[in-house]
Amino acid sequence: MELTWKGIKDRQAFENAGIELPGYDVEKVSRQTKAFPRWVHFGIGNIFRGFIGGIADDLLEAGMMDTGITCVETFDYEVVDKIYKTFDNLVLSIILRGDGTRQMKVLGSLGEAVKADSSDPASWSRLREIFAAPTLQLVSFTITEKGYALKGTDGSYLSYVEKDMENGPAQAKGAMAVLTAMLLERYQNGACPIALVSMDNCSHNGSLLRASVLTTAEEWVGRGLAEEGFLAYVSDPSKVSFPWTMIDKITPRPSEKIAEELNELGLPNMQPVITGKRTYIAPFVNAEGPQYLVIEDSFPGGRPDLSRGKGVYLADQKTVDLCERMKVTACLNPVHSALGPLGVVLGIDLFADLLKDPDILKMGRTVAYQEGMKVIKDPGILSPQAFTDELFDDRFPNEYLGDTNLRLCTDTSQGLGVRFGETIKAYRREYGTAEGLTAIPLGIAGYMRYLMGIDDQGQTYELAPDPLAGELHGRLSTVMLGDPDSLKDQLRPVLSNESIFFTDLYADGLGEKIEQMLKEMIAGPGAVKETIHRYMTNI
């Protein structure tokens, strides 16, 4: 067997291995996608292939679409060469159930893969053709929160963004500049309508995307690199919309163990790849079964019947906002961000294993049920109670998922404001102070402890990729394990930074509390575990 167009013609071999194949003509879908692009996606990693690619596969199987997704990579071009081209854009989806069983299917919905490389004339020309096509209806994104960032914590443009602003559309490098350059191409070729749909875990992700696009467009117009009418085009919601979404599907890094098991089944060359830019990816995607995608139904150029995809809900903006707040600010992401860093410090690899500690489990449940859920509203289409019950009863304990605590620390600094800051601000509005919180500040203190790069037994470890990891680690470089008095005012510039937490934690009544918690966590070896136990015993 092999995961290629040629390989999947041997249907019996895949059937014998328990792997389902597409019920549609994959090669025809690819040709149709190239000829009549309708759906483009930026950020073509694991969650895209396993979730968004799966939605497109559902629609193709139901006969609701005859084209696939055009996959655009703006950051790591090795992914296109080593994963997409090598395997004819096919991906093996592996759903890992909590009882140890698996559902395996080859997805053929990824019709074309393109590098968004302005220095490669062929790739850049093809991307321009795609965006000029009147058939194109939507562009979706899973580029992570940092993909939308234009400025650093000091408020100035990031260095590569400044170059994008200066160099203009023809030499765009960053994701937002590439997107804006392609919108300019679309404007110049009929100004057809389009929906730009962020599917990242960002609060009001559509507004974040819109702000980045408009800022780039304004800079180019102001510098004479684009005409005034272009800014009017991207500002007009009847032409260019930016729907809000809420997305949820736990998709860990690809498992080497699964790759070995696939080889034993007769499917070789499945080993994960680690690219030069530290992208962890494989020809397969291993993920959980539960998935949710709530999308604001705002598509000026039309759309496929997305609601036919598993776990997809179309709603108005208010409902999307309530679902997003439920998940990102209360029930799921804050639990990951509060506990994952502590898991690394405690030397526990898997998140499912971390929750076997009763104090950690109590802390996670307190973050969600008691502290987070208290200040959110029921969105109606999803029940916060049922959603959180599913997390703690079925999803979090799924040890077969293999989700690691270190993965949960990736880019954590980019989500602290959403995952903790919004709840903290809600407490301050409601009660005048957030000082009554315990589990959330304990999680923030745990993240500060994680940034030291020293575990609870005094051994060093490497921090997960994060744009602020180096800066924050440096601020804590003079804080010493075994010397609580070494913590003086190192945290104040971080905890008071509203660009990180969306609020000043000292003004909220939590700054000194977090400092005290961290002091207790650095008292000596084993102090982190003791501190968690002490605080969880007293609530």
LOLUM-94705 format. One line per 5 residues: number of its first residue (from 1); their letters; for each residue x, y, z of C-alpha. Coordinates in pm, whole numbers, plus 32768, in hexadecimal, padded with zeros to 4 digits. Example, Ala and Ser with C-alpha at 12.3 -4.5 7.8 and 13.67 -1.06 7.14 Angstrom:
2
1 = as = 84CE/7E3E/830C | 8557/7F96/82CA
# end
This chain:
539
1 = meltw = 8000/8000/8000 | 8066/8167/7FD1 | 7FB8/82B0/8018 | 7FAE/8334/7EB3 | 7EB1/8348/7D9B
6 = kgikd = 7F48/820E/7D07 | 7F51/815D/7E56 | 7DE5/8191/7EB1 | 7D77/80E5/7D71 | 7DC0/7FA2/7E31
11 = rqafe = 7C83/7FC5/7EFC | 7C8B/7E61/7F7D | 7DDA/7E94/8028 | 7D5C/7FC7/80E3 | 7C17/7F19/813B
16 = nagie = 7CDA/7DF4/81CC | 7D9E/7EEA/82A3 | 7C5C/7F88/8324 | 7C95/80D0/826B | 7B6B/816E/81B9
21 = lpgyd = 7BA8/8217/8068 | 7AF2/833F/7FC9 | 79AC/82EF/7F1C | 79EC/83FD/7E17 | 7AE8/8420/7CFC
26 = vekvs = 7C13/84C5/7DA7 | 7CCB/8516/7C64 | 7B94/85B8/7BD0 | 7B65/8688/7D0B | 7CCD/86FE/7CED
31 = rqtka = 7C9B/8766/7B82 | 7B58/881B/7BD9 | 7C00/88CC/7CFD | 7D14/8952/7C1E | 7C22/89BC/7B0D
36 = fprwv = 7B14/8A54/7BEC | 7BA6/8AAD/7D42 | 7A91/8AEC/7E3E | 7B30/8ABA/7F92 | 7C91/8B25/7FF3
41 = hfgig = 7D33/8ADC/8142 | 7E65/8B80/81E0 | 7F28/8AB5/82E2 | 7F25/894E/826A | 7F99/888E/839C
46 = nifrg = 7EFF/8780/8472 | 7DB6/8815/84E9 | 7D6A/8893/838C | 7D9F/8743/82E7 | 7CEC/8679/83F0
51 = figgi = 7BC7/8763/8436 | 7B8F/885A/8319 | 7C02/875D/8218 | 7B0F/8669/82B9 | 79EE/875E/8292
56 = addll = 7A39/8783/8121 | 7A4E/8609/8109 | 78F3/85ED/81A8 | 7866/86DE/80A4 | 790E/8627/7F85
61 = eagmm = 7887/84DA/8000 | 7729/8570/8016 | 7741/85FE/7EB6 | 7727/8761/7F40 | 7876/87CD/7EA8
66 = dtgit = 7935/876C/7D6E | 7A76/8826/7DC3 | 7B65/8805/7EE4 | 7C31/8901/7FA9 | 7D56/89C5/7F1C
71 = cvetf = 7E61/89A8/802A | 7F46/8AD6/8054 | 807D/8AD7/812E | 8111/8C27/8192 | 820B/8BBB/829B
76 = dyevv = 82A9/8A64/826B | 82D8/8A00/8101 | 8371/88B0/8162 | 8211/8840/81BB | 81A6/8862/8050
81 = dkiyk = 82D3/87A3/7FCD | 82F0/868F/80CF | 8184/864E/8127 | 809B/86D0/801A | 8157/868D/7ED6
86 = tfdnl = 81EF/8546/7F4A | 8099/84B3/7F96 | 7FCD/8551/7E7D | 7F21/8638/7F7A | 7E7D/850B/8024
91 = vlsii = 7E6B/84F4/819F | 7E17/83CF/827E | 7D26/843A/8391 | 7D3D/8369/84CE | 7C37/83A4/85DA
96 = lrgdg = 7CAB/8324/872D | 7B8B/82BE/880D | 7B9E/82A9/8986 | 7B67/8130/8980 | 7CA0/80FC/88AE
101 = trqmk = 7BF1/80BD/8763 | 7C37/8189/862C | 7B83/8208/84FA | 7C6B/822B/83CF | 7C17/82D0/8284
106 = vlgsl = 7CDA/8362/8161 | 7C64/84C3/8110 | 7C79/853A/7FA9 | 7BE6/8693/7FE1 | 7D2D/8756/7FD0
111 = geavk = 7D2E/87A7/7E5E | 7E66/887C/7E34 | 7F8C/88F4/7F06 | 8033/8A43/7EC0 | 815A/8AF5/7F5F
116 = adssd = 810F/8C63/7FA6 | 826F/8CC1/7F43 | 8290/8E12/7E98 | 83FA/8DBF/7E3C | 8385/8C92/7D6F
121 = pasws = 82E8/8D1E/7C2F | 8229/8BDE/7BDB | 8191/8BB5/7D35 | 813D/8D27/7D53 | 809E/8D2F/7BFB
126 = rlrei = 7FC7/8C00/7C4D | 7F54/8C9D/7D93 | 7EF1/8DDA/7CDA | 7E28/8D0B/7BE1 | 7D6E/8C60/7CFB
131 = faapt = 7D0B/8DA6/7DA4 | 7CA4/8E46/7C5E | 7BB3/8D26/7C18 | 7A45/8D93/7C2F | 79EC/8C35/7CAE
136 = lqlvs = 7AAA/8C6C/7DF4 | 79B7/8C91/7F16 | 7A7A/8C74/8059 | 7BD3/8C6F/80F2 | 7BFA/8BC9/8245
141 = ftite = 7D21/8BD8/8336 | 7DCD/8B08/843F | 7F11/8BCD/845F | 7F0B/8BE6/85E0 | 7EE0/8D26/86A2
146 = kgyal = 803D/8DA6/8652 | 7FF1/8D95/84DD | 7F13/8ECB/84FA | 8008/8F96/85C9 | 809A/90CC/852A
151 = kgtdg = 8134/916E/865D | 820E/9109/877F | 81D0/9149/88F0 | 826A/92A4/88CC | 8160/9309/87CF
156 = sylsy = 8248/9322/86A3 | 8230/9250/8568 | 82E7/9106/856E | 841E/911A/8495 | 8398/903D/837D
161 = vekdm = 824C/90F9/8384 | 82FF/9246/835C | 83AD/91B9/8229 | 825D/9146/81A0 | 81D0/92A2/81D1
166 = engpa = 82FA/933D/811F | 8320/9242/8004 | 81B1/9227/7FA9 | 80DA/9117/7F0B | 81D4/908F/7E0F
171 = qakga = 82CD/9026/7F1D | 81E2/8FC1/8036 | 826D/8EC2/812B | 8194/8EB2/8264 | 803E/8E09/825E
176 = mavlt = 7F7B/8F4D/8284 | 8042/8FFB/8173 | 801A/8ED2/8089 | 7EA3/8ECC/80C8 | 7E82/9044/8091
181 = amlle = 7F50/902C/7F53 | 7E64/8F1E/7ED3 | 7D35/8FF0/7F2D | 7DCF/9109/7E60 | 7DEB/9013/7D40
186 = ryqng = 7C7B/8FBE/7D6B | 7C1C/912D/7D79 | 7CD8/9170/7C36 | 7C26/904D/7B8A | 7ABC/90A8/7BC1
191 = acpia = 7AAB/90E0/7D3B | 79DE/8FA2/7D69 | 7956/8F60/7EC7 | 7A03/8E72/7FB6 | 79F0/8DFA/8121
196 = lvsmd = 7B2E/8DEE/81F3 | 7AEF/8CF3/8307 | 7BE5/8CD9/8427 | 7BCA/8B89/84D5 | 7CD4/8BCB/85DC
201 = ncshn = 7CA7/8BCF/8753 | 7C9F/8D49/876D | 7B95/8E1B/8816 | 7AC5/8EC1/8703 | 7BB0/8E26/8606
206 = gsllr = 7AFB/8EC2/84DE | 7B32/901E/856A | 7CA0/8FD1/85AC | 7CCB/8F60/8443 | 7C10/9090/83C2
211 = asvlt = 7CE7/917F/848D | 7E28/90E9/8403 | 7DAD/90F3/829B | 7D2D/925A/82B7 | 7E6D/92CE/8360
216 = taeew = 7F3F/923A/8248 | 7E5A/92CB/813C | 7E61/9423/81E0 | 7FDC/941E/81EE | 7FF9/93C0/807F
221 = vgrgl = 7EFB/94C3/8012 | 7FA9/95CA/80E6 | 80F8/9575/804B | 806C/9579/7EEA | 8091/9402/7EBF
226 = aeegf = 7F1B/93C9/7E8B | 7E00/94AA/7E18 | 7CF8/9541/7EFC | 7BE1/946B/7E6E | 7C8B/9331/7EF1
231 = layvs = 7C60/93A5/8057 | 7AEF/93E5/8014 | 7AD1/9282/7F87 | 7B65/91CC/80B4 | 7A9F/92B0/819F
236 = dpskv = 7950/925C/80FE | 78AA/912F/81AC | 77D0/90F4/807A | 7912/90B2/7FBB | 7A06/902A/80BF
241 = sfpwt = 797D/8F8D/81FD | 7A3A/8F18/8332 | 7955/8E1F/83E2 | 799C/8DBF/854B | 79C6/8C50/85A1
246 = midki = 79FE/8B64/86C3 | 7ACA/8A2B/867B | 7B12/8903/875B | 7BC1/87BB/8712 | 7CED/873B/87D4
251 = tprps = 7DF5/86DF/86D2 | 7F43/867A/876A | 8089/8652/86B4 | 8098/8519/85D9 | 80F5/83E2/869C
256 = ekiae = 822D/831D/8641 | 818A/81EB/86DC | 8064/8209/85ED | 8156/822B/84C9 | 81FA/80E4/8532
261 = elnel = 80A9/8038/8550 | 8045/80B1/83F5 | 8189/801F/836D | 812D/7ED2/840C | 7FDB/7EE9/835D
266 = glpnm = 8092/7F07/8213 | 808C/8082/81E6 | 81F7/80FB/81E8 | 829A/8255/81EA | 81B1/82DF/82F3
271 = qpvit = 82BC/835F/83E3 | 8284/84C4/8461 | 835A/85DC/83D6 | 83F1/86F7/84A1 | 843C/8813/83B1
276 = gkrty = 854E/8914/83D1 | 8449/8A02/8461 | 83E2/88FF/8567 | 8298/88A0/84CB | 8234/8743/8542
281 = iapfv = 816D/869C/842F | 8136/8547/838F | 8076/84B1/826A | 7F68/8460/836A | 7EB1/852D/8471
286 = naegp = 7E58/8492/85C1 | 7D42/8546/867A | 7C15/851B/875A | 7AB9/84DF/86D3 | 79F2/85FE/8770
291 = qylvi = 7A04/873F/86A8 | 794F/888B/86A1 | 7957/89A7/85A7 | 785D/8AC2/85D3 | 7866/8BBB/84B2
296 = edsfp = 77C1/8D0D/8489 | 76F2/8CE8/834B | 777E/8E10/8289 | 77EC/8DAB/812B | 77B4/8EBE/8028
301 = ggrpd = 7829/8DE2/7F09 | 776A/8CAA/7F73 | 77E9/8B70/801D | 77CA/89F7/8018 | 76CE/895D/8107
306 = lsrgk = 77C7/8956/8224 | 76C4/88E1/8320 | 76D2/878A/8279 | 782D/875D/830C | 784E/86A7/8457
311 = gvyla = 7840/8793/8580 | 7801/88CF/84B2 | 76FE/89CF/8521 | 769D/8B0B/8463 | 7626/8C25/8543
316 = dqktv = 761A/8D9C/8574 | 7740/8E5F/85FF | 76B5/8E77/8761 | 768D/8CFE/8778 | 77EC/8CC4/86F3
321 = dlcer = 7872/8DB9/87F4 | 77C3/8D03/8911 | 7847/8BB2/8897 | 79A5/8C3D/8876 | 799C/8CD4/89D2
326 = mkvta = 791A/8B8D/8A5C | 7A34/8AC3/89C7 | 7B5F/8BAF/89B5 | 7B2E/8C7E/8AF1 | 7A90/8B82/8BDD
331 = clnpv = 7A69/8A11/8B95 | 7B89/8988/8AC5 | 7CAE/8A69/8A6A | 7CD9/8AFB/8BC8 | 7CF0/899A/8C54
336 = hsalg = 7DFF/8941/8B58 | 7EBF/8A84/8B9C | 7E9F/8A67/8D17 | 7F07/88FA/8D2C | 7FE7/88B3/8BFF
341 = plgvv = 8112/8983/8C78 | 80F5/88E7/8DD2 | 80FC/8790/8D2E | 824A/87E6/8C8C | 82D6/8863/8DD8
346 = lgidl = 825C/8728/8E88 | 8304/864E/8D82 | 81C1/85B2/8D01 | 81B4/8580/8B89 | 8045/8544/8B36
351 = fadll = 7F26/8628/8B95 | 7E47/84F9/8BD8 | 7F46/8479/8CD4 | 7F63/85D0/8D78 | 7DF0/85CA/8DCC
356 = kdpdi = 7E1C/8487/8E90 | 7EAA/8561/8FA6 | 7D79/85BB/907C | 7DFE/8716/90CF | 7E3C/8766/8F60
361 = lkmgr = 7CE6/86DF/8F01 | 7C43/87B6/900D | 7D03/88E6/8F91 | 7C8F/88AB/8E2C | 7B26/8879/8E94
366 = tvayq = 7B39/89B4/8F68 | 7BBC/8A80/8E42 | 7A9C/8A0C/8D66 | 796B/89C5/8E3D | 7998/8ABA/8F5E
371 = egmkv = 7A67/8BDE/8EDE | 7A36/8BE7/8D66 | 78D2/8B72/8D36 | 7858/8C64/8E40 | 7885/8D91/8D59
376 = ikdpg = 7812/8D0A/8C08 | 76BB/8CEC/8B67 | 761B/8BB9/8ACD | 7637/8BDC/8950 | 7503/8B03/891A
381 = ilspq = 7582/8A21/8804 | 768B/8989/88EB | 765E/894F/8A61 | 7789/89C5/8B33 | 773E/88BB/8C38
386 = aftde = 7725/87A0/8B3A | 7853/8820/8A7B | 7929/8828/8BB7 | 78A4/86D8/8C31 | 7911/863E/8AE5
391 = lfddr = 7A6A/86D5/8B13 | 7AA8/8649/8C6D | 79EB/8503/8C42 | 7A5A/849D/8AE3 | 7B4B/8584/8A30
396 = fpney = 7C56/85E4/8B2D | 7C7F/847E/8BB6 | 7CB3/83EE/8A57 | 7E14/8366/8A86 | 7E14/82D7/8925
401 = lgdtn = 7E10/8439/889E | 7F73/8468/891A | 7F4F/85E0/894C | 8086/8666/89FB | 80A4/8778/8AFB
406 = lrlct = 81C6/880F/8A3A | 80EA/8837/8904 | 7FEE/88F3/89D9 | 8101/89ED/8A2E | 8139/8A49/88C0
411 = dtsqg = 80F0/8BBC/8889 | 804D/8BD6/89E0 | 80B8/8D41/8A04 | 7FDE/8D98/88D9 | 7EA1/8D1A/8981
416 = lgvrf = 7EC0/8D8A/8AEB | 7DE5/8EBB/8AB9 | 7CCB/8DEF/8A24 | 7CE7/8CBE/8B02 | 7D13/8D6E/8C4F
421 = getik = 7CF7/8EE6/8C1E | 7B8C/8EE6/8BA9 | 7B17/8E24/8CDA | 7BE7/8EFA/8DC3 | 7B53/9038/8D2D
426 = ayrre = 79F6/8FA7/8D51 | 7A33/8F69/8EC4 | 7AB1/90CA/8EF2 | 797B/9158/8E44 | 7896/907D/8F16
431 = ygtae = 7940/908C/9068 | 7A31/91B4/9053 | 7B5A/90C9/9076 | 7BCD/8F72/9002 | 7C86/8F23/9145
436 = gltai = 7B8A/8E10/9196 | 7C14/8D36/907E | 7D02/8C1C/90DA | 7D30/8B1B/8FC4 | 7D62/8C18/8EAB
441 = plgia = 7E73/8CDF/8F5F | 7F10/8B94/8FC7 | 7F1A/8B36/8E57 | 7FBB/8C83/8DFD | 80BD/8C51/8F0E
446 = gymry = 80F5/8AF3/8E83 | 8135/8B85/8D2B | 8235/8C76/8DC0 | 82D5/8B4C/8E6F | 82DC/8A8C/8D25
451 = lmgid = 838F/8BB1/8C7D | 84B6/8B7E/8D66 | 8509/8A42/8CA0 | 854E/8977/8DDC | 846C/885B/8E4C
456 = dqgqt = 83F4/8811/8FAE | 8528/873B/8FED | 861F/883F/8F70 | 865F/87B0/8E14 | 865F/8895/8CE4
461 = yelap = 8580/886B/8BB1 | 8547/891D/8A66 | 841E/8A07/8A4C | 8317/89CE/8940 | 831D/8AB8/8812
466 = dplag = 8288/8C0B/886C | 82D8/8D67/87E3 | 8304/8DF2/8944 | 83AF/8CC3/89E1 | 850C/8D56/89CD
471 = elhgr = 84A7/8EAA/8A55 | 83D8/8E1D/8B74 | 84DE/8D17/8BCC | 85DE/8E2F/8BDB | 850C/8EF9/8CCD
476 = lstvm = 8508/8DCF/8DB9 | 867A/8D7F/8D96 | 86CA/8E13/8EED | 85B9/8D4C/8F9E | 865D/8C1F/9043
481 = lgdpd = 85CF/8AD2/90AE | 8605/8AAF/9224 | 8615/8C28/925D | 84B8/8CC6/9276 | 8556/8E14/92CD
486 = slkdq = 85F2/8E1D/9171 | 8496/8E77/90F0 | 847F/8FEC/9117 | 83DC/90BE/9005 | 842B/8FE2/8ED7
491 = lrpvl = 82BD/8F8E/8E98 | 822F/90EC/8EA5 | 8282/914D/8D3A | 81DD/9009/8CC7 | 80A9/8FF7/8DA5
496 = snesi = 8059/9167/8D6C | 8086/9150/8BF1 | 7F2F/917E/8B56 | 7FAB/910E/8A00 | 7FE8/8FB7/8A9D
501 = fftdl = 7EC5/8F91/8B92 | 7DD5/9097/8B04 | 7DD1/9126/8C64 | 7EB9/9191/8D7E | 7EB2/906F/8E74
506 = yadgl = 7F28/914F/8F91 | 7DFF/9237/8F5D | 7D23/9100/8F5D | 7D9F/9098/90B5 | 7E65/8F6B/9037
511 = gekie = 7FCA/8FE5/8FF9 | 804B/8FBC/915B | 7F86/8E79/9184 | 8031/8DE0/9053 | 8184/8E57/90D1
516 = qmlke = 8144/8DA9/921E | 80D9/8C68/9171 | 8218/8C68/90A0 | 82EB/8CA6/91D7 | 8251/8B6E/9270
521 = miagp = 8293/8AAA/912F | 8409/8AFB/9135 | 8440/8AA6/92A5 | 84FF/896E/923D | 84DE/881E/918B
526 = gavke = 837B/879B/91A0 | 82F0/88F3/91F9 | 8210/890A/90C5 | 8152/87CE/911B | 813A/8839/9288
531 = tihry = 80BB/8992/922A | 7FA9/8909/9149 | 7F3C/8819/925B | 7F32/892D/935F | 7E5B/8A18/9290
536 = mtni = 7D71/8907/9217 | 7D41/8886/9377 | 7CD8/89E0/93EE | 7BC4/8A22/92EE
# end
